[in-house]
Amino acid sequence: MEEKVSKAETIAKSVEKISDSKGLAAIGDGLGMGIVALAFCMAFPMLMFASKWDGKLHEEKQCYEIKEIENRVYKLNTCTGDLNEIKNLPKDNLSK
């Protein structure tokens, strides 16, 4: 039984020495500074991307086109295929 206690005491003393050493603190400080530097390196490109992002996850295509068919003007929805005539259009706009 005393042999087990002495092994436990030896291990505890070894851990105490390691935790009190300055080398371990320096390793921790180095890791901490590395993590902070990595965060800054990752943040800069993300900020650049976010400043140019329009908030849409995919490109939205325009669904409406104005078409002239037989001297009549129609609004064509290319997404659904609906075709509606535009009636109150000035006559001089037809030739353009």
C-alpha positions as CSV (number, residue, x, y, z in Angstrom):
1,M,0.0,0.0,0.0
2,E,2.9,2.4,0.8
3,E,4.3,1.6,-2.5
4,K,1.2,2.9,-4.3
5,V,1.2,6.1,-2.2
6,S,4.8,6.7,-3.0
7,K,4.1,6.3,-6.7
8,A,1.2,8.7,-6.5
9,E,3.3,11.2,-4.6
10,T,6.0,10.9,-7.1
11,I,3.6,11.6,-10.0
12,A,2.0,14.5,-8.1
13,K,5.4,16.1,-7.5
14,S,6.4,15.7,-11.1
15,V,3.2,17.4,-12.3
16,E,3.7,20.1,-9.8
17,K,7.2,20.8,-11.1
18,I,6.0,20.8,-14.7
19,S,3.1,23.2,-13.9
20,D,5.5,25.6,-12.0
21,S,8.0,25.7,-14.8
22,K,8.2,28.8,-17.0
23,G,8.6,26.8,-20.1
24,L,5.0,25.6,-19.9
25,A,3.8,29.2,-19.5
26,A,5.8,30.3,-22.5
27,I,4.3,27.5,-24.6
28,G,0.8,28.6,-23.5
29,D,1.5,32.2,-24.3
30,G,2.9,31.2,-27.7
31,L,-0.2,29.2,-28.5
32,G,-2.5,32.0,-27.3
33,M,-0.7,34.5,-29.6
34,G,-0.8,32.1,-32.5
35,I,-4.6,31.7,-32.1
36,V,-5.1,35.5,-31.9
37,A,-3.0,35.9,-35.0
38,L,-4.9,33.3,-36.9
39,A,-8.2,35.0,-35.9
40,F,-7.0,38.3,-37.3
41,C,-5.8,36.6,-40.5
42,M,-9.2,34.9,-41.0
43,A,-11.2,38.1,-40.1
44,F,-9.6,40.3,-42.7
45,P,-10.7,38.3,-45.8
46,M,-14.1,37.7,-44.2
47,L,-14.6,41.5,-43.8
48,M,-13.6,42.1,-47.4
49,F,-16.1,39.4,-48.6
50,A,-18.9,40.7,-46.4
51,S,-18.4,44.3,-47.6
52,K,-19.1,43.2,-51.2
53,W,-21.9,40.7,-50.5
54,D,-25.4,41.7,-51.6
55,G,-27.1,39.4,-49.2
56,K,-28.3,36.9,-51.8
57,L,-27.2,33.2,-51.6
58,H,-27.7,32.7,-55.3
59,E,-28.0,34.9,-58.3
60,E,-31.5,36.0,-59.1
61,K,-32.4,36.3,-62.8
62,Q,-34.7,38.9,-64.2
63,C,-38.1,37.3,-65.0
64,Y,-39.7,40.1,-67.0
65,E,-39.1,41.2,-70.6
66,I,-40.9,43.7,-72.7
67,K,-41.7,42.3,-76.2
68,E,-43.4,43.9,-79.2
69,I,-45.4,41.5,-81.3
70,E,-47.5,42.8,-84.2
71,N,-47.3,46.4,-83.1
72,R,-48.6,45.5,-79.6
73,V,-46.4,45.6,-76.4
74,Y,-46.4,42.7,-74.0
75,K,-44.9,42.1,-70.7
76,L,-43.5,38.5,-70.7
77,N,-42.7,36.7,-67.5
78,T,-39.9,34.3,-68.6
79,C,-40.0,32.5,-65.3
80,T,-43.7,31.4,-65.5
81,G,-44.4,32.0,-69.2
82,D,-47.3,34.5,-68.5
83,L,-47.9,37.1,-71.3
84,N,-49.8,40.3,-70.5
85,E,-50.5,43.1,-72.9
86,I,-49.5,46.6,-71.8
87,K,-52.3,48.9,-73.0
88,N,-51.5,52.4,-71.8
89,L,-48.2,52.9,-73.6
90,P,-47.6,56.1,-75.6
91,K,-47.5,55.4,-79.4
92,D,-44.0,56.9,-79.9
93,N,-42.4,54.3,-77.6
94,L,-43.5,51.5,-80.0
95,S,-40.9,52.4,-82.5
96,K,-37.9,52.2,-80.1
